[in-house]
């Protein structure tokens, strides 16, 4: 029963994170404009699909791309003059021969396949089908060592700088959120068992946090490192509370110094 309650808290934590992100619009120059968030019902359906196979991990790139393409809205209008479908704005004329057609692009004539393309587009407007297709696209990008921004430019195109910057920003945001929501699980479970929470942060994130607290300039471009570094800045400005692993790490360092 305790585990079910804790998992529910983690799910709600990610829901809150996604809801906030869906209410944010970023303009060039990083100007923030806040608007109405996606409905809780739609977010819940989307998150359930993302965690269907693993309820402890959500690919932050999928969330980042869903933010850029639709502000995490499963029900979104077709873009690019009706050619881009679903919350990831995937072109059915490419996704169908790429993933669903036995012969792939061999013998594929787009003008002769309007009915098939229309059917594919309607499928892409369902959450499960669109997530599955996006996962396949990311797998292909990984094999080619391509940045997720190529979802916009195509595998052989050059990424738009602003598009890439926002992908990186939201990927780091959701990666950190996923970690913090999971930390809440570990923290609560540890308290249930022993009454004492335990540190759960990646070493790289801890290092980023400690470097910022020590007044150092960023030492790495790694997104996990930067998430720790940025968190420390928020803590210093009084805009966030220090996580349990940070306070425990600091206390241990002070204890070691006294013993030394």
Secondary structure, 3 states (H helix, E strand, C coil): CHHHHHHHHHHHHHHHHHHHHHCEEEECCCEEEECCCCCHHHHHHHHHHHCCCCCCCCCHHHHHHHHHHHCCCCCCCCECCCCEECCCCEEHHHHHHHHHCCCCCCCCCHHHCHHHHHHHHHHHCCHHHHHHHHHHHHHHHHHCCCCCCHHHHCCCCCCCHHHHHHHHHHHHHHHHHHHHHHHHHHHHHHHHHCCCCCCCCCHHHHHHHHHHHCCCCCCCCCHHHHHHHHHHHHHHCCCCCCCHHHHHHHHHHHHHHHHC
